[in-house]
Amino acid sequence: MDRVRDPRPQLESLIPYSAKDVRADVVLASNEHPANLPSEIVDWLATRLDRFAFNRYPAPLADDLRALIAEANGLEPGNVLVGNGGDEIIFDLMLAWGGPGRRILDMPPTFAMYAIDAQATETEVVCIPRLPDFSVDADKVVERVAEGDIDMVIVANPNNPTGNLVPETFLIDLLNATDALVLVDEAYFEFSRHTMRPHMERHPNLAILRTFSKAFSLAGLRVGYLLGHEDVVRELTKVRQPYSVNAFSQWVAGKVFRERVVFQQAIRDLMRTRDTVIHNLSEMDGVEVFPSEANFVMFRVEHAPALWRDLLHNHSVLIRDFSRTPGLADCLRVTIGSEDDIQRFLDAVRDVLAARRASQFMTNGAVSRTAEGEEVAY
Ligand SMILES: *Cc1c(COP(=O)(O)O)cnc(C)c1O
């Protein structure tokens, strides 16, 4: 044959994810930790590397790591599922609680993977958009789940990319209103310090997602975990790939988790830098900054795509452009990096906005068009 037949039609409108394609000196685009693992941990690993069993399959359920995580959270190992990043667990949830004929409730703008995985698994998505200040439309959500036909609800808390938490009372109302699986995505828990863990005993339909990618400098090794009722964890083990979390990642994540107090100072420093970013952006003319409980800040600025391009091409600073996301017109998100990188980012934004004002003054605020027809204010 000189051709290949089409895949499932659901794939037609999906765009492959490719966040890493762009290179820059200062990368503040993916909410990663700015620092590599502490050198004491790397040294500890290095001295034991020659005894590491690369030739053996990993423990399917990462038993050592899940025992550590369970103990730290006052749970049993059967309440913990370790995944190849939180992303894998979201996909597994969609396989087990979603699928054809099933329905999830999503509150955009939020983490895009929920809707992408739903589409890939033919799960219907019921959208209840957030309000203009990015708070959830609590009454509408609780009323909708009470109809009884929603199989899973996902709430990012704090939300990515907007940075805000939902009120705990909303989550409790939600858990009381439905037997749907409620996933509270606490990917930024180490920064926000807010968790629904105390409500797990009373609500078997509550599951919590966490990750090693953000606060623990481990985005490259792909380790995340779910806390949930043992029946929920058991169902997920039916659909997951048996060896999805490789042995090296399990080993390193175990060491990192045991040494997690070492990360506290860096987390506090990042939070202080975040508050500096919020303060500095809020002092700039024409910039609206949103509060954040995480290691990133979202802000709104006129002609955001032009600012994004200017930062990248003229200052080699890469941040994330959300301006084409519904509800996020002219919004950009910057990850909190090292103090030096953040200084470069703030200087670059100031520079671009000052140049903009100067040329607007020269041309009386005229907006010209580039060859591609995109609006750029000079
Ligand atoms: C980063 C993130 C995750 C998971 O990241 P992994 O690297 O796959 O562990 C999950 N949810 C949200 C909202 C995130 O921002």
The ligand as an SDF file (V2000), in Angstrom:
LIG
                    3D

 15 15  0  0  0  0  0  0  0  0999 V2000
    2.3530   20.5910   36.1490 C   0  0  0  0  0  0  0  0  0  0  0  0
    0.9590   20.1710   36.4040 C   0  0  0  0  0  0  0  0  0  0  0  0
    0.5790   18.8270   36.5220 C   0  0  0  0  0  0  0  0  0  0  0  0
    1.4420   17.6170   36.3980 C   0  0  0  0  0  0  0  0  0  0  0  0
    2.6960   17.7530   35.9670 O   0  0  0  0  0  0  0  0  0  0  0  0
    3.6110   16.4540   35.8010 P   0  0  0  0  0  0  0  0  0  0  0  0
    4.9100   17.0210   35.3910 O   0  0  0  0  0  0  0  0  0  0  0  0
    2.9730   15.5930   34.7430 O   0  0  0  0  0  0  0  0  0  0  0  0
    3.6480   15.7570   37.1270 O   0  0  0  0  0  0  0  0  0  0  0  0
   -0.7300   18.5350   36.8090 C   0  0  0  0  0  0  0  0  0  0  0  0
   -1.6370   19.5000   36.9460 N   0  0  0  0  0  0  0  0  0  0  0  0
   -1.3260   20.7910   36.8360 C   0  0  0  0  0  0  0  0  0  0  0  0
   -2.3940   21.8130   37.0270 C   0  0  0  0  0  0  0  0  0  0  0  0
   -0.0290   21.1720   36.5450 C   0  0  0  0  0  0  0  0  0  0  0  0
    0.2520   22.4710   36.4030 O   0  0  0  0  0  0  0  0  0  0  0  0
  1  2  1  0
  2  3  1  0
  2 14  2  0
  3  4  1  0
  3 10  2  0
  4  5  1  0
  5  6  1  0
  6  7  2  0
  6  8  1  0
  6  9  1  0
 10 11  1  0
 11 12  2  0
 12 13  1  0
 12 14  1  0
 14 15  1  0
M  END
$$$$
